[in-house]
Amino acid sequence: MENNRLNLPLGIQTFEEIRTQGYVYVDKTQYLIDLLKTGKKVNFLARPRRFGKSLTITTLDALFSGRRDLFKGLYAEEYMNRPDFEPSPVIRLSMNKIITDNGLEVIRETIAEQVKNNANRLDISLPESNIPGLMFDRLLANIARKYNQKAVILIDEYDTPYTEFVNDPDMAEKVRDVLRNFYVQIKANDEHIRFVFITGISKFARLGVFSVLNNTTDISLNPKFAEICGYTENEIIQYFPDYLEETANHMKITVEELIKRMRDYYNGFMFDRDCRTRFYNPFSTLSFFDEQEFDNFWIETGKSKVIADYMKNRNLTVEEFRRFPISKDFARSPGDMDETPPEGFLYQCGYLTLREGISDDLSLDYPNTEVLNSMSMLVAQNVLHGKDEDYTRCRGDLLIALSSKDYKKVVLVLNRLLASIPYDDFKKSAERDISFKGYDFTVREWHYRSMIISFLRGCGVVTFAEMHSNMGQSDIMLSHKGNIWVIEIKVARQGVDPAKKADEALKQVEEKNYAKQYPDAICLGLAIDDEKREITQFRV
């Protein structure tokens, strides 16, 4: 079995390579055929990065290029063998390859280079020019003239040059103008185009693509096409049985137990307005099977510093986006990155995903444990002066203290965290609206609590906030190396004795039976002196 099984397509985004070099291919061609049957000319799909958008683009390239040999045994084979199926010239643009760190002129040049590469592949002559829009216009017209056929346009990650400048609005505006002048040629050459498929992380209205292409069909939240990218749990069971069995044996658990753990750690992305199906990120799934260890793989592949800076510049914490209510209109059109609120930006980047809401509305939350822990780690690293060595040292000390039940050392580590939070962060937190309206927190207490929770989760500790018991809900419950900790936090303001607050915190844990279901739990009442911004008293 070992010698005959297919390889993991980790990092492979080209359909032809997967189909010819012995890699597992999860057959998504049914959804592509269903899309073509709708007859819609211009289509758009939004998905987070590393979710299979590029593989979808290269699959469509192979299909329209008439590569029947690559579709043998797949759903699309029958469609391609029909007498009325005709290939078309394909223009494929990968906008994630555009060089963005050397100014606008280099952005224009690398877009023009992609147009030239398509022209050379199709044996099309272009005028001497480095103006991307003009070259694109001539490419489409000359394809129609030479082949007497309409072209297929496939644009992958159309918005990447724009989103690179999320923290630089002025430059983002200039890049927007460059892209708008390029993409406008699609509508200008409508008579030369058979089919257009565009992918990106969001449908940014002001980029110019969708303002000029008023006939675009956005399939991003359409339940019929929800499974066009990403892995469902059933697909993992169907296509990766050998890897499930091997990984379960390595971890010395059953396949059923492995699937249950994977479901919690990696499953949870949702892409349809009805919230019916949950998805695994393909990159995380394949990386997990490759390394046979639960880890946070997805965030390592992206611009994590961009997200970290975004959170830091806006004084955002992780907890405020749990179960965040939104409307269905917001889910469809969260707005451009320089105008949308933080929940819109994080949703479009994939750090938040759809969940059912109250009544007919929706909500946002972190997709799974992997993303929640990764975001928490970014926030924790930001707080600890952004230095990896500070974070690593604090993390190591915390894990040792939790394993040995050393509550004094736990308090010391948490105080190192609190001491690292800039004073301005506390000041700004008091000025901001807190989304947790239903919880009885003061603004300052909420800020302390959310920072501590982010730090714990960022250190890989299994941490729950607002854990319910029959009498109420504790601030924090965590589990590490078989040890359960129940923590309640109180803030002592000016003139209030922190010792009384520590007594009050522990008394609340005891009276409300927060730890009743965990007889051996360590119960910790913390009192944070608001003037000193540190834990000055605790009870255990």
GUTOR-502251 format. One record per residue (C-alpha): x, y, z. Coordinates in steps of 0.2 Angstrom, whole numbers, padded with zeros to 4 digits, always signed. Layout:
<nodes>
XYZ/...
</nodes>
This chain:
<nodes>
+0000+0000+0000/+0014+0012+0005/+0022+0010-0013/+0006+0013-0022/-0002+0027-0013/-0002+0045-0020/+0009+0059-0013/+0003+0074-0004/+0001+0089-0015/+0008+0100-0002/+0013+0117-0010/+0008+0111-0028/-0005+0122-0036/-0004+0117-0054/-0017+0105-0060/-0007+0097-0073/+0007+0093-0061/-0005+0085-0048/-0013+0074-0062/+0003+0068-0070/+0016+0067-0056/+0007+0055-0044/-0002+0067-0031/-0019+0066-0023/-0032+0076-0032/-0048+0080-0023/-0060+0081-0038/-0068+0098-0038/-0072+0098-0057/-0091+0095-0054/-0093+0113-0047/-0083+0120-0062/-0094+0111-0075/-0110+0117-0065/-0103+0135-0066/-0100+0134-0085/-0118+0127-0087/-0125+0143-0079/-0119+0152-0094/-0113+0167-0084/-0099+0176-0093/-0090+0185-0079/-0088+0176-0062/-0079+0180-0046/-0074+0169-0031/-0068+0176-0015/-0058+0164-0003/-0044+0166+0010/-0026+0163+0004/-0020+0145+0002/-0038+0138+0000/-0036+0131-0018/-0040+0147-0029/-0024+0145-0039/-0027+0126-0042/-0045+0131-0047/-0038+0143-0060/-0025+0130-0067/-0039+0117-0068/-0050+0129-0078/-0035+0133-0089/-0032+0114-0093/-0051+0112-0096/-0053+0127-0108/-0036+0122-0116/-0044+0105-0121/-0032+0094-0110/-0044+0079-0110/-0030+0067-0104/-0029+0076-0087/-0047+0074-0084/-0048+0055-0086/-0058+0048-0072/-0064+0065-0066/-0082+0072-0066/-0077+0084-0080/-0072+0070-0092/-0089+0067-0099/-0092+0086-0102/-0075+0087-0111/-0079+0072-0122/-0095+0080-0129/-0095+0083-0148/-0100+0101-0144/-0086+0105-0133/-0073+0117-0140/-0057+0123-0132/-0052+0142-0132/-0037+0152-0131/-0033+0156-0113/-0026+0171-0105/-0020+0167-0087/-0014+0181-0075/-0007+0178-0058/-0007+0194-0049/+0001+0187-0033/+0017+0187-0044/+0017+0206-0046/+0032+0214-0038/+0025+0227-0025/+0040+0233-0015/+0049+0244-0029/+0036+0257-0033/+0022+0260-0045/+0033+0259-0061/+0039+0241-0056/+0021+0236-0053/+0016+0242-0070/+0031+0233-0078/+0027+0216-0070/+0009+0217-0075/+0015+0221-0093/+0027+0206-0092/+0013+0194-0088/+0003+0201-0103/+0019+0198-0114/+0021+0180-0108/+0003+0176-0113/+0006+0184-0130/+0021+0174-0133/+0013+0158-0127/-0001+0161-0139/+0010+0167-0153/+0002+0184-0153/+0011+0200-0158/+0010+0216-0147/+0014+0234-0150/+0030+0241-0142/+0023+0247-0126/+0024+0245-0107/+0007+0251-0103/-0002+0236-0096/-0020+0242-0101/-0015+0245-0119/-0006+0229-0121/-0021+0219-0113/-0033+0227-0125/-0022+0223-0140/-0019+0205-0134/-0038+0202-0134/-0041+0210-0151/-0027+0200-0159/-0032+0184-0152/-0049+0186-0159/-0041+0191-0176/-0029+0176-0177/-0039+0162-0170/-0056+0168-0175/-0061+0163-0157/-0066+0172-0141/-0053+0171-0127/-0055+0164-0109/-0048+0176-0095/-0042+0168-0079/-0036+0181-0066/-0029+0174-0050/-0028+0184-0034/-0033+0200-0043/-0032+0211-0028/-0015+0206-0021/-0005+0221-0027/-0019+0232-0018/-0020+0222-0001/-0001+0223+0001/-0003+0241+0006/-0017+0238+0019/-0006+0249+0031/-0002+0262+0018/-0018+0270+0012/-0009+0283+0001/+0000+0269-0009/-0015+0258-0009/-0025+0272-0018/-0011+0274-0032/-0010+0255-0034/-0029+0255-0036/-0028+0267-0050/-0015+0256-0059/-0026+0241-0057/-0042+0250-0062/-0035+0255-0079/-0029+0238-0082/-0045+0228-0078/-0056+0241-0087/-0051+0232-0103/-0061+0217-0099/-0077+0226-0102/-0070+0236-0116/-0067+0220-0125/-0083+0211-0121/-0086+0205-0139/-0069+0196-0139/-0072+0186-0122/-0080+0169-0120/-0078+0167-0101/-0070+0176-0086/-0065+0169-0069/-0058+0180-0056/-0052+0176-0039/-0046+0186-0024/-0049+0188-0005/-0064+0200-0007/-0074+0209-0019/-0067+0226-0017/-0079+0238-0025/-0067+0253-0027/-0054+0243-0036/-0063+0246-0052/-0066+0229-0058/-0083+0227-0052/-0089+0245-0055/-0085+0243-0074/-0090+0224-0075/-0108+0227-0069/-0113+0209-0076/-0101+0200-0064/-0108+0185-0055/-0101+0183-0037/-0102+0165-0032/-0093+0167-0016/-0108+0164-0004/-0118+0154-0016/-0122+0137-0008/-0121+0128-0025/-0102+0133-0026/-0097+0132-0008/-0087+0117-0011/-0077+0123-0026/-0062+0126-0014/-0056+0118+0002/-0059+0101+0009/-0074+0094+0018/-0072+0081+0031/-0080+0068+0020/-0067+0072+0006/-0053+0070+0018/-0060+0053+0023/-0063+0048+0005/-0046+0054-0003/-0034+0052+0012/-0038+0036+0020/-0020+0030+0020/-0014+0046+0028/-0028+0046+0041/-0023+0028+0046/-0004+0031+0046/-0006+0047+0057/-0018+0039+0069/-0005+0025+0071/+0009+0037+0074/-0002+0046+0087/-0007+0029+0095/-0026+0034+0093/-0040+0027+0082/-0044+0035+0066/-0061+0041+0073/-0052+0050+0087/-0040+0058+0075/-0054+0064+0064/-0062+0071+0080/-0046+0081+0085/-0044+0087+0067/-0061+0093+0067/-0058+0104+0082/-0041+0110+0077/-0043+0113+0058/-0061+0112+0052/-0073+0127+0053/-0072+0139+0038/-0089+0143+0031/-0092+0150+0014/-0111+0149+0011/-0124+0161+0017/-0134+0146+0024/-0119+0141+0035/-0122+0122+0030/-0104+0116+0026/-0088+0118+0036/-0071+0117+0027/-0053+0113+0031/-0039+0123+0024/-0030+0112+0011/-0013+0119+0016/-0015+0116+0035/-0023+0098+0031/-0009+0093+0020/+0005+0100+0032/-0003+0091+0046/-0003+0074+0037/+0015+0078+0032/+0022+0082+0049/+0009+0071+0059/+0008+0085+0073/-0005+0097+0077/+0002+0114+0074/-0002+0131+0066/+0003+0130+0048/-0009+0142+0039/-0003+0158+0047/+0015+0155+0043/+0011+0156+0024/+0005+0173+0024/+0009+0191+0029/+0008+0188+0047/+0017+0205+0051/+0004+0214+0041/-0010+0207+0051/+0000+0209+0068/+0003+0228+0063/-0015+0230+0058/-0020+0223+0075/-0008+0234+0085/-0011+0250+0075/-0029+0249+0079/-0027+0243+0097/-0037+0227+0094/-0038+0211+0104/-0043+0194+0099/-0058+0191+0111/-0069+0206+0104/-0072+0196+0088/-0079+0181+0096/-0097+0178+0090/-0097+0195+0082/-0115+0199+0074/-0116+0205+0056/-0130+0206+0043/-0131+0196+0027/-0128+0212+0017/-0111+0214+0027/-0106+0196+0023/-0109+0199+0004/-0101+0216+0004/-0089+0220+0019/-0081+0235+0010/-0064+0240+0004/-0050+0237+0016/-0047+0256+0019/-0065+0259+0023/-0071+0242+0031/-0071+0241+0050/-0059+0228+0057/-0071+0214+0058/-0073+0216+0039/-0055+0216+0035/-0051+0201+0046/-0066+0192+0038/-0060+0195+0021/-0043+0189+0025/-0049+0173+0032/-0045+0176+0050/-0064+0177+0054/-0077+0166+0046/-0096+0165+0045/-0107+0157+0058/-0126+0157+0061/-0132+0172+0070/-0148+0178+0078/-0164+0176+0068/-0160+0179+0049/-0143+0187+0053/-0126+0180+0053/-0111+0181+0065/-0092+0180+0063/-0080+0170+0073/-0063+0162+0072/-0064+0146+0060/-0055+0134+0072/-0042+0132+0085/-0028+0134+0073/-0033+0152+0068/-0038+0157+0085/-0022+0152+0093/-0012+0160+0078/-0021+0176+0081/-0018+0175+0099/+0001+0172+0097/+0002+0188+0085/-0006+0199+0098/+0005+0191+0112/+0021+0194+0102/+0015+0212+0099/+0013+0215+0117/+0029+0208+0122/+0038+0222+0112/+0037+0211+0096/+0053+0202+0100/+0053+0183+0097/+0065+0180+0111/+0054+0189+0124/+0039+0179+0118/+0048+0163+0118/+0055+0165+0136/+0038+0170+0143/+0030+0155+0134/+0043+0143+0141/+0041+0149+0159/+0022+0149+0158/+0022+0131+0151/+0034+0125+0165/+0024+0134+0178/+0007+0126+0172/+0014+0109+0171/+0021+0110+0189/+0006+0118+0196/+0017+0133+0201/+0004+0146+0203/+0016+0159+0210/+0027+0157+0194/+0011+0159+0184/+0007+0175+0192/+0025+0181+0189/+0024+0177+0170/+0007+0186+0169/+0014+0201+0177/+0028+0201+0164/+0015+0201+0151/+0005+0216+0159/+0021+0226+0162/+0024+0225+0143/+0007+0232+0138/+0010+0251+0133/+0001+0263+0144/-0007+0271+0128/-0015+0254+0125/-0025+0255+0141/-0030+0273+0138/-0036+0269+0120/-0046+0254+0127/-0056+0265+0138/-0061+0275+0123/-0066+0261+0112/-0083+0252+0111/-0082+0234+0118/-0092+0222+0108/-0096+0211+0123/-0111+0221+0128/-0119+0206+0136/-0105+0203+0148/-0103+0212+0165/-0086+0219+0162/-0078+0236+0164/-0068+0241+0149/-0052+0240+0159/-0056+0223+0166/-0060+0217+0149/-0044+0223+0142/-0033+0214+0155/-0043+0198+0153/-0043+0198+0134/-0024+0201+0134/-0021+0186+0146/-0032+0175+0136/-0023+0179+0120/-0006+0176+0128/-0012+0159+0135/-0019+0154+0118/-0004+0160+0109/+0007+0149+0120/-0003+0134+0114/-0013+0132+0130/-0030+0125+0129/-0040+0140+0135/-0058+0144+0137/-0066+0160+0141/-0083+0162+0149/-0084+0144+0153/-0102+0140+0159/-0107+0131+0175/-0124+0129+0183/-0121+0145+0193/-0113+0156+0180/-0097+0157+0170/-0079+0159+0175/-0067+0171+0167/-0054+0158+0161/-0053+0140+0161/-0037+0131+0155/-0030+0114+0153/-0012+0109+0151/-0003+0093+0154/-0019+0086+0163/-0020+0100+0175/-0036+0111+0175/-0035+0129+0181/-0050+0140+0184/-0046+0159+0185/-0056+0173+0190/-0050+0191+0188/-0055+0207+0197/-0048+0224+0195/-0044+0235+0210/-0046+0254+0206/-0039+0268+0216/-0043+0267+0234/-0049+0249+0233/-0039+0236+0243/-0032+0223+0230/-0033+0210+0244/-0052+0212+0246/-0053+0210+0227/-0043+0194+0227/-0054+0187+0241/-0069+0192+0231/-0062+0183+0215/-0059+0166+0224/-0075+0167+0234/-0085+0169+0217/-0076+0154+0210/-0081+0144+0225/-0099+0150+0228/-0103+0148+0210/-0096+0131+0208/-0085+0136+0193/-0074+0121+0196/-0087+0108+0202/-0084+0097+0187/-0065+0097+0189/-0062+0091+0207/-0043+0093+0206/-0043+0110+0197/-0032+0124+0203/-0043+0139+0207/-0035+0155+0206/-0042+0172+0211/-0032+0187+0204/-0033+0205+0209/-0025+0217+0197/-0020+0234+0204/-0026+0246+0191/-0014+0260+0196/+0001+0248+0195/-0006+0238+0181/+0000+0221+0189/-0007+0207+0199/-0003+0212+0217/-0014+0200+0226/-0020+0182+0222/-0029+0168+0231/-0028+0150+0227/
</nodes>
